[in-house]
Amino acid sequence: MNNELINILNYMEKERKIDRETLIQAVEYALLSASRKSVGPAKDLRIEIDRKTCDIRAFAKAEVVATVTKDDNSEVSLEKAKLVKSDAQLGEFVEIEVTPKNFGRIAAQTAKQAILQKIRQAEKSMVYEEYKDRIGDIVSGAVRQFNRNDIIVDLGRAEAIIPSRERVPTEEYQVGDRIRAYVVSVQSNASGPSIMLSRSHPNFVKALFQLEVAEIADKIVEIKGIAREPGYRTKIAVVSHDEKVDPVGACVGMRGIRVKNIVRELSGEKIDIIRWSDDIKTYVGNALSPAKLSKIAINPAGERIVHVVVDADQLSLAIGKKGQNVRLTAKLIGWKIDIQKDEGDISFEEKVAKAVDGLAMVKGISREQAELLVKAGFLTVEGILAAEENDLAETTGLDIETARAIHNAAAAMIPEEETGG
């Protein structure tokens, strides 16, 4: 009886929750390779571990010969062959035991190595199986260490990473801090599962609302869209499938407790909860709130551009700090937004000429670029700020560096103190 192997198997099965048969098969496979040096060039070598006693034996097929001339287990005498198979004949192959004398020492070492390797593989597999279905969930852990600007998170049985691009720029952490994050992806690698987390992903906010707002979890209230600038502001559009339930009120909660909990988790990030509408004009009006809009018009050419006119005293409110309000609104609804100050009725040609002149006066924007911008639907610096740099480049045909320079030039035209939240 192999008590040492029995004890190892019992411990691993009980403490590590790894199936006993899986462990035994792993040991048999490992011993098959390890025993070839001792057994020699045996045919169809097979390792067998007794499931009760854990005694280990090696078997191979040997040719039945009248006289054994080799000592490498490739031949067996007819007399010995008949002990295994009573009707054995010369020239056929029969399976005989070829367990080497020093097999106990080899087996003990190999068994331990095989079990440890199987444990590592099993644990990696179990972690992968546990987390592969948690993509889209929020998990909690502790900051273990930093790899440059990436955060390594200890999840208990697993380790995850928050890449620098998935961090919130306004947040700082120390080793040991508790942290919650959104599971973006889980991949199975040779070194183990790779779990990527995010705190900057828009769906992190969505998942927080799903946890905090029962009506969302129950599918009474639906999140229709999210636009986020991590660490600063998020706009979330909601709709109710029950006329008795106010979607905005459900998300805010009694005395604002629900949204306050989410804001606290997001380290003070502002959250605008907006009533969704399938009417684009109504949707834009809701999204740009609290600014009061004088006129809203859809681009007649069929392009996804919304032209908004506001009184002078509402302009900075509609734009938001550094263009944030209008930029997030555009991202939320998926349309370009052009905001202009109400200047009375002027002709289309006058409007275009005035827009070109106005943009050409901005330091960093040439007249040629101003004409391209207006042609693409960007009539004001506010309209430029409402777009992402990539969209600006794509719609105007300018390269990304030029688009970024124009975006920065537009931002410089709007002083922070004049653009409220």
C-alpha positions as CSV (number, residue, x, y, z in Angstrom):
1,M,0.0,0.0,0.0
2,N,1.3,3.4,-1.0
3,N,0.4,5.4,2.1
4,E,2.3,8.5,1.0
5,L,0.4,8.8,-2.2
6,I,-2.9,8.0,-0.4
7,N,-2.3,10.8,2.0
8,I,-1.4,13.3,-0.7
9,L,-4.5,12.4,-2.7
10,N,-6.8,12.6,0.4
11,Y,-5.4,16.0,1.3
12,M,-5.7,17.5,-2.2
13,E,-9.2,16.1,-2.7
14,K,-10.4,17.5,0.7
15,E,-8.6,20.8,0.9
16,R,-8.2,21.8,-2.8
17,K,-11.5,20.3,-3.9
18,I,-9.9,18.5,-6.9
19,D,-11.4,15.3,-8.1
20,R,-9.4,12.2,-7.0
21,E,-9.7,10.4,-10.3
22,T,-8.4,13.5,-12.1
23,L,-5.4,13.6,-9.8
24,I,-4.7,9.8,-10.2
25,Q,-4.9,10.2,-14.0
26,A,-2.4,13.1,-13.9
27,V,0.0,11.0,-11.9
28,E,-0.3,8.0,-14.3
29,Y,0.4,10.3,-17.2
30,A,3.4,11.9,-15.6
31,L,4.8,8.5,-14.5
32,L,4.4,7.2,-18.1
33,S,7.0,9.7,-19.2
34,A,9.2,9.4,-16.2
35,S,9.4,5.6,-16.3
36,R,10.5,5.2,-19.9
37,K,14.2,5.6,-18.9
38,S,13.9,2.9,-16.3
39,V,11.8,0.5,-18.3
40,G,13.5,0.9,-21.6
41,P,12.1,0.7,-25.2
42,A,9.0,-1.2,-24.1
43,K,6.0,-1.5,-26.4
44,D,2.7,0.1,-25.4
45,L,3.9,1.1,-22.0
46,R,1.1,1.6,-19.5
47,I,1.1,2.8,-15.9
48,E,-1.6,1.6,-13.5
49,I,-2.4,3.0,-10.0
50,D,-4.6,0.9,-7.8
51,R,-7.6,3.1,-6.9
52,K,-7.7,1.7,-3.3
53,T,-4.1,0.9,-2.3
54,C,-2.4,3.5,-4.7
55,D,0.2,0.9,-5.5
56,I,1.9,1.8,-8.8
57,R,2.7,-0.8,-11.5
58,A,4.1,-0.5,-15.0
59,F,3.0,-2.8,-17.9
60,A,4.2,-3.2,-21.4
61,K,3.8,-5.5,-24.3
62,A,6.6,-7.9,-25.0
63,E,7.2,-10.4,-27.8
64,V,6.9,-14.1,-26.8
65,V,10.2,-15.8,-27.7
66,A,11.7,-19.3,-27.1
67,T,14.8,-17.7,-25.5
68,V,15.0,-14.2,-24.1
69,T,18.1,-12.5,-25.5
70,K,17.4,-8.9,-24.4
71,D,17.0,-7.4,-21.0
72,D,15.0,-4.3,-22.1
73,N,11.6,-5.8,-21.4
74,S,10.9,-6.1,-25.1
75,E,10.9,-10.0,-24.9
76,V,9.3,-12.6,-22.7
77,S,9.7,-16.3,-22.5
78,L,6.8,-18.6,-23.5
79,E,6.7,-20.0,-20.0
80,K,6.3,-16.6,-18.4
81,A,3.9,-15.4,-21.1
82,K,1.6,-18.3,-20.3
83,L,1.3,-17.2,-16.7
84,V,-0.3,-14.0,-18.1
85,K,-2.1,-15.6,-21.0
86,S,-2.6,-19.3,-20.9
87,D,-2.8,-19.7,-24.7
88,A,0.1,-17.5,-25.5
89,Q,2.0,-18.4,-28.7
90,L,5.5,-17.7,-29.9
91,G,5.7,-14.5,-31.9
92,E,2.7,-12.7,-30.4
93,F,2.8,-9.9,-27.9
94,V,1.4,-10.1,-24.4
95,E,1.2,-7.5,-21.7
96,I,3.6,-8.1,-18.8
97,E,4.5,-6.2,-15.7
98,V,7.7,-4.2,-16.1
99,T,7.7,-2.2,-12.9
100,P,11.4,-1.3,-12.3
101,K,13.1,-1.9,-8.9
102,N,13.7,1.8,-8.2
103,F,10.1,2.7,-9.3
104,G,9.0,3.7,-5.8
105,R,11.5,6.6,-5.5
106,I,10.8,7.8,-9.1
107,A,7.0,7.4,-8.5
108,A,7.0,9.4,-5.3
109,Q,8.9,12.4,-6.8
110,T,6.9,12.3,-10.0
111,A,3.6,12.0,-8.3
112,K,4.2,15.1,-6.1
113,Q,5.3,17.1,-9.2
114,A,2.4,15.9,-11.2
115,I,-0.1,16.7,-8.5
116,L,1.3,20.1,-7.9
117,Q,1.1,20.8,-11.6
118,K,-2.4,19.5,-11.8
119,I,-3.4,21.7,-8.8
120,R,-2.0,24.8,-10.5
121,Q,-3.8,23.9,-13.8
122,A,-7.0,23.1,-11.9
123,E,-7.0,26.3,-9.9
124,K,-6.3,28.3,-13.0
125,S,-9.2,26.6,-14.8
126,M,-11.5,27.0,-11.8
127,V,-10.7,30.8,-11.6
128,Y,-11.3,31.1,-15.4
129,E,-14.6,29.2,-15.1
130,E,-15.6,31.4,-12.2
131,Y,-14.9,34.7,-13.9
132,K,-15.6,34.1,-17.6
133,D,-19.3,34.5,-16.9
134,R,-18.8,37.6,-14.8
135,I,-18.0,39.9,-17.7
136,G,-20.2,43.0,-17.1
137,D,-20.3,42.5,-13.3
138,I,-18.7,44.5,-10.6
139,V,-16.1,42.8,-8.4
140,S,-14.3,43.9,-5.3
141,G,-10.7,43.5,-4.3
142,A,-7.7,45.1,-2.8
143,V,-4.9,47.0,-4.4
144,R,-1.9,44.6,-4.4
145,Q,0.7,46.6,-6.3
146,F,1.3,49.0,-9.1
147,N,3.0,48.1,-12.4
148,R,3.9,51.5,-13.8
149,N,0.4,53.1,-14.0
150,D,-1.5,49.8,-14.0
151,I,-3.2,48.7,-10.8
152,I,-2.8,45.0,-9.8
153,V,-5.9,44.0,-7.9
154,D,-6.1,41.0,-5.5
155,L,-9.6,39.4,-5.9
156,G,-8.8,36.6,-3.4
157,R,-8.4,33.5,-5.5
158,A,-7.5,35.5,-8.6
159,E,-5.5,38.5,-9.6
160,A,-6.8,41.2,-12.0
161,I,-5.4,44.3,-13.7
162,I,-6.8,47.8,-14.2
163,P,-4.7,49.2,-17.1
164,S,-3.8,52.8,-16.9
165,R,-6.3,53.5,-19.8
166,E,-9.1,52.1,-17.6
167,R,-8.3,54.2,-14.6
168,V,-10.1,57.4,-13.7
169,P,-7.6,60.3,-13.9
170,T,-8.9,62.0,-10.8
171,E,-8.5,58.9,-8.5
172,E,-5.5,57.9,-6.5
173,Y,-5.0,54.6,-4.7
174,Q,-2.5,53.1,-2.2
175,V,-1.5,49.5,-1.7
176,G,-4.1,47.8,0.5
177,D,-7.0,50.1,-0.5
178,R,-10.3,48.4,-1.2
179,I,-11.4,48.9,-4.8
180,R,-14.5,48.0,-6.9
181,A,-14.3,47.8,-10.7
182,Y,-16.2,46.5,-13.8
183,V,-15.1,43.2,-15.4
184,V,-14.2,44.1,-19.0
185,S,-12.7,40.8,-20.2
186,V,-11.5,37.4,-19.1
187,Q,-9.1,35.4,-21.2
188,S,-7.5,32.0,-20.6
189,N,-3.7,32.0,-21.1
190,A,-1.0,29.4,-20.4
191,S,0.1,31.4,-17.4
192,G,-3.5,31.5,-16.0
193,P,-6.6,33.6,-16.6
194,S,-6.2,37.3,-17.5
195,I,-8.9,39.4,-15.9
196,M,-9.1,43.0,-17.0
197,L,-11.1,45.5,-14.9
198,S,-12.1,49.1,-15.5
199,R,-13.3,52.1,-13.4
200,S,-13.6,54.4,-16.4
201,H,-15.9,52.3,-18.6
202,P,-19.4,53.8,-19.1
203,N,-20.8,50.4,-18.3
204,F,-19.3,50.6,-14.8
205,V,-21.8,53.4,-14.1
206,K,-24.5,51.3,-15.7
207,A,-23.7,48.3,-13.5
208,L,-23.7,50.5,-10.4
209,F,-27.2,51.7,-11.2
210,Q,-28.3,48.1,-11.8
211,L,-27.1,47.2,-8.3
212,E,-28.5,50.3,-6.6
213,V,-31.9,50.8,-8.4
214,A,-34.3,47.9,-7.9
215,E,-36.5,49.1,-10.8
216,I,-33.6,48.7,-13.2
217,A,-32.8,45.2,-12.0
218,D,-36.5,44.4,-12.3
219,K,-36.5,45.8,-15.9
220,I,-39.2,48.3,-15.0
221,V,-36.8,51.2,-15.7
222,E,-34.4,50.8,-18.7
223,I,-31.1,52.6,-19.3
224,K,-31.2,53.7,-22.9
225,G,-27.8,55.4,-23.1
226,I,-24.7,56.5,-21.2
227,A,-22.1,59.1,-22.0
228,R,-19.2,59.6,-19.7
229,E,-16.1,61.6,-19.1
230,P,-14.6,59.6,-16.2
231,G,-14.0,61.5,-13.0
232,Y,-15.9,64.5,-14.2
233,R,-19.4,63.9,-15.4
234,T,-21.8,61.2,-16.7
235,K,-25.1,61.6,-18.5
236,I,-27.4,58.6,-18.3
237,A,-30.8,58.4,-20.2
238,V,-33.6,56.3,-18.7
239,V,-37.1,55.4,-19.6
240,S,-39.9,53.7,-17.6
241,H,-42.0,50.8,-18.9
242,D,-44.5,51.4,-16.2
243,E,-46.4,54.7,-16.4
244,K,-46.7,54.7,-12.6
245,V,-42.9,54.7,-12.2
246,D,-40.9,57.9,-12.8
247,P,-37.6,56.7,-14.2
248,V,-35.6,59.7,-13.1
249,G,-37.1,59.6,-9.6
250,A,-36.4,55.9,-9.3
251,C,-32.7,56.5,-10.1
252,V,-32.4,59.4,-7.8
253,G,-34.0,57.6,-4.9
254,M,-35.6,58.9,-1.7
255,R,-33.8,62.1,-0.7
256,G,-31.3,61.3,-3.4
257,I,-29.8,58.4,-1.5
258,R,-29.4,56.1,-4.6
259,V,-27.6,58.5,-6.8
260,K,-25.6,59.7,-3.8
261,N,-24.3,56.2,-3.2
262,I,-23.2,56.0,-6.8
263,V,-21.6,59.4,-6.8
264,R,-19.7,58.4,-3.7
265,E,-18.4,55.3,-5.4
266,L,-17.3,57.4,-8.4
267,S,-15.3,59.7,-6.1
268,G,-17.7,62.7,-6.6
269,E,-18.2,62.4,-10.3
270,K,-21.3,64.4,-11.4
271,I,-24.2,62.4,-12.7
272,D,-27.0,63.8,-14.9
273,I,-30.1,61.5,-15.0
274,I,-32.1,62.3,-18.1
275,R,-35.5,61.3,-19.3
276,W,-35.1,59.5,-22.6
277,S,-37.4,60.2,-25.5
278,D,-37.7,58.8,-29.0
279,D,-38.4,62.3,-30.2
280,I,-34.9,63.7,-30.9
281,K,-35.8,67.3,-30.2
282,T,-37.3,66.4,-26.8
283,Y,-34.3,64.2,-26.1
284,V,-31.9,67.0,-26.8
285,G,-33.8,69.4,-24.7
286,N,-33.8,67.0,-21.8
287,A,-30.1,66.2,-22.2
288,L,-29.0,69.9,-22.3
289,S,-31.0,70.7,-19.2
290,P,-30.9,72.9,-17.1
291,A,-30.2,75.2,-20.0
292,K,-33.4,76.6,-21.6
293,L,-33.4,76.3,-25.4
294,S,-35.1,78.8,-27.7
295,K,-35.2,76.7,-30.8
296,I,-34.3,73.2,-31.8
297,A,-34.0,72.2,-35.5
298,I,-33.0,69.0,-37.3
299,N,-30.6,69.4,-40.2
300,P,-32.8,69.3,-43.4
301,A,-30.1,67.6,-45.4
302,G,-30.7,64.4,-43.5
303,E,-27.4,64.5,-41.6
304,R,-27.5,63.7,-37.9
305,I,-27.1,67.3,-36.8
306,V,-29.2,69.2,-34.3
307,H,-29.1,73.0,-34.5
308,V,-29.9,74.6,-31.1
309,V,-30.5,78.3,-30.5
310,V,-30.3,79.7,-27.0
311,D,-30.6,83.1,-25.4
312,A,-27.3,84.8,-24.6
313,D,-27.7,84.2,-20.8
314,Q,-28.2,80.4,-21.5
315,L,-25.3,79.9,-23.8
316,S,-22.6,79.1,-21.1
317,L,-25.0,76.8,-19.3
318,A,-25.8,74.8,-22.4
319,I,-22.2,74.5,-23.4
320,G,-20.9,73.5,-19.9
321,K,-17.5,73.7,-18.5
322,K,-14.9,73.4,-21.4
323,G,-17.8,72.3,-23.6
324,Q,-18.5,69.3,-21.4
325,N,-22.3,69.5,-21.3
326,V,-22.8,69.8,-25.1
327,R,-20.1,67.2,-25.8
328,L,-21.6,64.6,-23.5
329,T,-25.1,65.3,-24.9
330,A,-23.8,64.7,-28.4
331,K,-22.2,61.5,-27.4
332,L,-25.3,60.4,-25.6
333,I,-27.8,60.9,-28.4
334,G,-25.3,60.1,-31.2
335,W,-25.9,63.3,-33.1
336,K,-23.8,66.4,-33.7
337,I,-25.0,69.4,-31.9
338,D,-24.5,73.0,-33.1
339,I,-25.4,75.6,-30.4
340,Q,-25.7,79.2,-31.3
341,K,-26.7,82.4,-29.6
342,D,-30.1,83.8,-30.7
343,E,-29.3,86.7,-33.0
344,G,-32.7,87.1,-34.7
345,D,-33.7,86.1,-38.2
346,I,-30.8,86.2,-40.8
347,S,-30.5,84.4,-44.1
348,F,-28.8,81.1,-44.5
349,E,-26.0,82.6,-46.6
350,E,-25.5,85.3,-44.0
351,K,-25.4,82.7,-41.3
352,V,-22.7,80.6,-43.2
353,A,-20.6,83.7,-43.9
354,K,-20.8,84.8,-40.3
355,A,-19.9,81.4,-39.0
356,V,-16.8,81.2,-41.3
357,D,-15.8,84.7,-40.2
358,G,-16.3,83.9,-36.6
359,L,-14.2,80.7,-36.7
360,A,-11.5,82.2,-38.8
361,M,-11.0,84.8,-36.1
362,V,-10.1,82.1,-33.6
363,K,-6.4,81.9,-33.0
364,G,-5.2,78.6,-34.4
365,I,-8.0,78.2,-37.0
366,S,-7.2,79.3,-40.6
367,R,-9.9,80.6,-42.9
368,E,-9.6,77.5,-45.1
369,Q,-10.1,75.3,-42.0
370,A,-13.0,77.5,-40.9
371,E,-14.8,76.9,-44.3
372,L,-14.2,73.1,-43.9
373,L,-15.6,73.2,-40.4
374,V,-18.7,75.1,-41.4
375,K,-19.3,72.9,-44.4
376,A,-19.2,69.9,-42.0
377,G,-21.8,71.5,-39.8
378,F,-19.5,73.0,-37.1
379,L,-20.7,76.6,-37.1
380,T,-19.3,77.7,-33.7
381,V,-16.6,76.9,-31.2
382,E,-19.3,75.4,-29.1
383,G,-20.2,73.1,-31.9
384,I,-16.6,72.1,-32.3
385,L,-16.4,71.3,-28.6
386,A,-19.5,69.2,-28.8
387,A,-17.6,66.7,-31.0
388,E,-14.8,64.3,-30.2
389,E,-11.5,64.9,-31.8
390,N,-11.8,61.7,-33.9
391,D,-15.2,62.7,-35.2
392,L,-13.9,66.2,-36.0
393,A,-11.1,64.7,-38.1
394,E,-13.4,62.2,-39.8
395,T,-16.1,64.6,-40.9
396,T,-13.8,67.4,-42.0
397,G,-11.1,65.3,-43.7
398,L,-8.4,66.8,-41.5
399,D,-5.7,64.7,-39.8
400,I,-6.1,63.9,-36.2
401,E,-3.3,66.3,-35.1
402,T,-4.9,69.2,-36.8
403,A,-8.3,68.3,-35.4
404,R,-6.8,68.1,-31.9
405,A,-5.2,71.6,-32.4
406,I,-8.6,73.0,-33.6
407,H,-10.4,71.4,-30.6
408,N,-7.8,73.0,-28.2
409,A,-8.2,76.4,-30.0
410,A,-11.9,76.2,-29.5
411,A,-11.6,75.3,-25.9
412,A,-9.3,78.3,-25.3
413,M,-12.0,80.6,-26.5
414,I,-14.3,79.6,-23.6
415,P,-13.0,80.8,-20.2
416,E,-13.6,78.3,-17.4
417,E,-15.3,80.9,-15.2
418,E,-17.9,81.5,-17.9
419,T,-18.8,77.9,-18.4
420,G,-20.6,76.5,-15.4
421,G,-21.4,72.8,-14.7
